[in-house]
């Protein structure tokens, strides 16, 4: 067919065909690169240790209350210490979480873990499951007041420079590259059963429903306990929230807790 064309047209046809082939290969390559790694979901009826991931700054004081309550209910609990100041790259914090998961599995002999991420710790949990193999190690993934779609406070702080807003803060800006990538596809990565809980009284994660997560069982504290006021800092240590966390970390299907959790306050 090409032999019937003039040399100039033949060169044009060959060049156009090559361009199309390159474009197709580029699209295929992009799809392959974006494809999630193979996930082998773990059994939902065999809970292992519970790992608690702190928020921005790495403070564990509020999580210690939740840890004590879960231990009192018979669960093995570990709080994952944040590297450095707890304000560094959330990807690096996800790597640290992966190391903590590996250690918990090896030392306990369990086949999976449950992970509860508080505030920015919930974003760290999503990175671990989406990018670092956590879909095959985490049974239940619970986020508490996490800025899955960013917080306006981080956007404001970002405008003031890196001293006011270190790396993790910049990554929690609603327009950050990290959050755009995390939310571009399925917000709740495959593998675990996901639960996203937030408080309507949150003045740190703004707007509060940034704590919702598409693909997860999502609910606000006040949708269960309408009269309960819970600030961001109090989420992990509020008795009603602790009761809700205990409920979703059970072995049965993940369902929204009922208002019996409210009497725990």
C-alpha positions as CSV (number, residue, x, y, z in Angstrom):
1,X,0.0,0.0,0.0
2,X,2.8,2.4,0.9
3,X,4.6,1.7,-2.3
4,X,1.9,3.4,-4.3
5,X,2.6,6.7,-2.5
6,X,5.1,9.3,-3.4
7,X,8.2,9.4,-1.3
8,X,7.1,12.5,0.6
9,X,3.6,11.0,1.4
10,X,5.2,7.7,2.3
11,X,7.5,9.4,4.9
12,X,4.4,11.3,6.3
13,X,2.4,8.0,6.6
14,X,5.2,6.2,8.3
15,X,5.7,9.1,10.7
16,X,2.0,9.4,11.5
17,X,1.9,5.6,12.2
18,X,4.9,5.8,14.5
19,X,3.3,8.7,16.4
20,X,0.1,6.7,16.9
21,X,2.0,3.6,18.2
22,X,4.0,5.7,20.6
23,X,0.8,7.3,21.9
24,X,-0.8,3.9,22.4
25,X,2.2,2.6,24.2
26,X,2.2,5.7,26.4
27,X,-1.4,5.2,27.4
28,X,-0.9,1.5,28.1
29,X,2.2,2.2,30.2
30,X,0.3,4.8,32.2
31,X,-2.5,2.4,32.9
32,X,-0.1,-0.3,34.0
33,X,1.8,2.0,36.3
34,X,-1.4,3.1,37.9
35,X,-2.7,-0.4,38.4
36,X,-2.8,-1.3,42.1
37,X,-0.4,-4.1,43.2
38,X,-1.9,-7.5,43.7
39,X,-4.0,-7.5,46.9
40,X,-4.8,-10.6,48.9
41,X,-7.4,-9.5,51.5
42,X,-7.1,-11.1,54.9
43,X,-9.7,-13.0,56.8
44,X,-12.2,-10.7,58.6
45,X,-13.0,-13.2,61.3
46,X,-9.4,-13.4,62.8
47,X,-8.4,-10.1,64.3
48,X,-4.7,-9.5,65.1
49,X,-3.0,-6.7,67.0
50,X,-4.3,-3.1,66.8
51,X,-1.9,-0.4,65.7
52,X,-2.7,3.2,66.5
53,X,-1.2,5.9,64.3
54,X,-0.8,9.5,65.7
55,X,-1.6,12.7,63.9
56,X,0.4,15.7,62.9
57,X,3.2,16.3,65.4
58,X,3.2,12.7,66.6
59,X,1.7,13.3,70.1
60,X,0.4,10.0,71.5
61,X,-1.3,11.2,74.7
62,X,-4.9,11.0,73.3
63,X,-4.2,7.7,71.7
64,X,-3.0,6.2,75.0
65,X,-6.6,6.5,76.4
66,X,-7.9,4.6,73.4
67,X,-5.1,2.0,73.7
68,X,-5.9,1.4,77.4
69,X,-9.6,0.9,76.5
70,X,-8.9,-1.5,73.7
71,X,-6.4,-3.5,75.8
72,X,-9.0,-3.6,78.5
73,X,-11.3,-5.3,76.0
74,X,-8.7,-8.0,75.4
75,X,-6.9,-6.6,72.3
76,X,-3.2,-6.4,71.8
77,X,-2.4,-2.7,71.1
78,X,0.7,-0.8,69.9
79,X,1.1,2.9,69.3
80,X,3.2,3.6,66.3
81,X,5.7,6.3,67.1
82,X,6.2,9.0,64.5
83,X,9.7,9.5,63.2
84,X,11.4,12.8,64.0
85,X,9.0,15.6,64.9
86,X,6.0,13.9,63.3
87,X,5.7,16.8,60.9
88,X,7.8,15.3,58.0
89,X,6.8,13.6,54.8
90,X,3.7,11.5,55.1
91,X,5.1,9.0,52.6
92,X,8.0,8.4,55.0
93,X,5.6,8.0,57.9
94,X,3.8,5.4,55.9
95,X,7.1,3.5,55.5
96,X,7.5,3.7,59.3
97,X,4.0,2.3,59.7
98,X,4.9,-0.6,57.3
99,X,7.8,-1.5,59.5
100,X,5.6,-1.4,62.6
101,X,3.1,-3.7,60.9
102,X,5.8,-6.1,59.9
103,X,7.1,-6.2,63.4
104,X,3.7,-6.7,64.9
105,X,2.9,-9.6,62.6
106,X,6.3,-11.3,63.2
107,X,6.2,-10.9,67.0
108,X,2.5,-11.9,67.4
109,X,2.3,-14.6,64.8
110,X,-1.0,-13.1,63.5
111,X,-1.9,-13.0,59.9
112,X,-3.2,-9.4,59.9
113,X,-3.5,-6.2,61.9
114,X,-6.2,-3.6,62.5
115,X,-5.0,0.0,62.1
116,X,-6.6,3.1,63.6
117,X,-5.2,6.4,62.2
118,X,-6.0,9.6,64.0
119,X,-6.0,12.9,62.1
120,X,-3.1,12.9,59.7
121,X,-2.4,9.3,60.8
122,X,-5.5,8.3,58.7
123,X,-3.8,9.7,55.6
124,X,-0.6,7.8,56.5
125,X,-2.7,4.7,56.7
126,X,-4.2,5.3,53.3
127,X,-0.8,5.7,51.8
128,X,0.4,2.5,53.4
129,X,-2.5,0.5,52.0
130,X,-2.5,2.1,48.6
131,X,1.2,2.1,47.9
132,X,3.1,-0.1,50.3
133,X,1.2,-3.5,50.4
134,X,-1.0,-2.8,53.3
135,X,-4.0,-4.2,51.4
136,X,-2.7,-7.6,52.2
137,X,-1.9,-7.0,55.9
138,X,-4.6,-4.8,57.3
139,X,-8.0,-6.3,58.2
140,X,-9.8,-3.2,59.5
141,X,-8.7,0.3,58.6
142,X,-10.3,3.0,60.8
143,X,-9.7,6.8,60.4
144,X,-10.6,9.3,63.1
145,X,-11.1,12.9,62.1
146,X,-8.6,12.6,59.2
147,X,-8.3,15.3,56.6
148,X,-8.8,13.0,53.6
149,X,-9.6,16.0,51.4
150,X,-7.3,18.4,53.2
151,X,-8.0,21.1,55.7
152,X,-8.4,24.8,55.1
153,X,-6.0,25.5,58.0
154,X,-3.2,23.8,56.1
155,X,-4.0,25.8,53.0
156,X,-3.7,29.0,55.1
157,X,-0.5,27.9,56.8
158,X,1.0,26.9,53.4
159,X,0.6,30.5,52.2
160,X,2.8,31.6,55.1
161,X,5.8,29.5,54.1
162,X,7.6,26.3,55.2
163,X,8.4,27.5,58.7
164,X,4.7,27.9,59.4
165,X,3.8,24.8,57.5
166,X,6.4,21.9,57.3
167,X,6.1,19.1,54.8
168,X,3.2,17.1,56.4
169,X,1.3,20.3,56.7
170,X,1.8,21.2,53.1
171,X,0.7,17.7,52.1
172,X,-2.6,18.3,54.0
173,X,-3.4,21.4,51.9
174,X,-6.6,20.5,49.9
175,X,-4.7,21.2,46.6
176,X,-1.6,19.2,47.5
177,X,-0.2,16.7,45.0
178,X,-0.4,14.0,47.6
179,X,-4.1,14.4,48.2
180,X,-4.9,14.8,44.5
181,X,-3.1,11.5,43.8
182,X,-4.8,9.7,46.8
183,X,-8.3,10.9,45.8
184,X,-7.9,10.4,42.0
185,X,-9.2,6.9,42.0
186,X,-10.8,4.8,44.6
187,X,-10.4,6.8,47.9
188,X,-10.6,3.6,50.1
189,X,-7.9,1.3,48.7
190,X,-8.8,-2.3,48.2
191,X,-8.1,-4.9,50.9
192,X,-9.3,-3.8,54.4
193,X,-12.8,-3.0,55.6
194,X,-12.6,0.8,55.8
195,X,-14.4,3.0,58.4
196,X,-14.1,6.8,58.5
197,X,-15.4,8.7,61.6
198,X,-15.3,12.4,62.1
199,X,-16.8,15.1,64.4
200,X,-19.0,17.9,63.2
201,X,-17.3,20.1,65.9
202,X,-13.9,19.9,64.3
203,X,-12.2,23.2,64.1
204,X,-8.8,21.7,63.0
205,X,-10.0,19.6,60.0
206,X,-12.0,22.2,58.1
207,X,-14.5,21.4,56.8
208,X,-15.1,18.5,59.2
209,X,-16.6,16.2,56.6
210,X,-13.2,16.2,55.0
211,X,-13.0,13.2,57.3
212,X,-15.4,11.2,55.1
213,X,-14.0,8.7,52.7
214,X,-15.6,7.4,49.5
215,X,-15.8,3.6,49.7
216,X,-15.7,3.5,53.5
217,X,-18.4,3.2,56.1
218,X,-18.5,6.8,57.0
219,X,-20.3,8.6,59.8
220,X,-20.0,11.6,62.1
221,X,-20.0,11.2,65.9
222,X,-23.1,13.4,66.0
223,X,-25.0,11.2,63.6
224,X,-24.9,8.6,66.3
225,X,-24.9,10.9,69.4
226,X,-26.6,14.2,68.3
227,X,-26.1,15.9,71.7
228,X,-22.4,15.1,72.0
229,X,-19.8,17.8,71.5
230,X,-16.3,16.5,70.6
231,X,-13.4,18.7,69.6
232,X,-10.7,17.4,67.2
233,X,-8.2,16.8,70.0
234,X,-10.7,14.8,72.1
235,X,-11.8,12.4,69.4
236,X,-9.6,9.4,70.4
237,X,-10.2,9.8,74.1
238,X,-14.0,10.4,74.1
239,X,-15.7,7.4,75.6
240,X,-18.5,7.3,73.0
241,X,-15.9,7.4,70.2
242,X,-13.9,4.6,71.9
243,X,-17.1,2.5,72.0
244,X,-17.7,3.1,68.3
245,X,-14.1,2.1,67.5
246,X,-14.5,-1.1,69.5
247,X,-17.7,-1.9,67.7
248,X,-16.2,-1.6,64.2
249,X,-13.1,-3.6,65.2
250,X,-15.2,-6.7,65.9
251,X,-15.4,-9.8,63.9
252,X,-18.8,-9.3,62.4
253,X,-19.8,-7.2,59.4
254,X,-18.7,-3.6,59.6
255,X,-21.9,-1.6,60.3
256,X,-22.6,1.8,61.7
257,X,-22.7,1.7,65.5
258,X,-26.0,2.3,67.3
259,X,-26.8,4.9,69.9
260,X,-25.8,2.5,72.7
261,X,-22.3,3.9,72.2
262,X,-23.6,7.2,73.5
263,X,-24.1,5.9,77.0
264,X,-20.4,5.3,77.3
265,X,-19.8,9.0,77.7
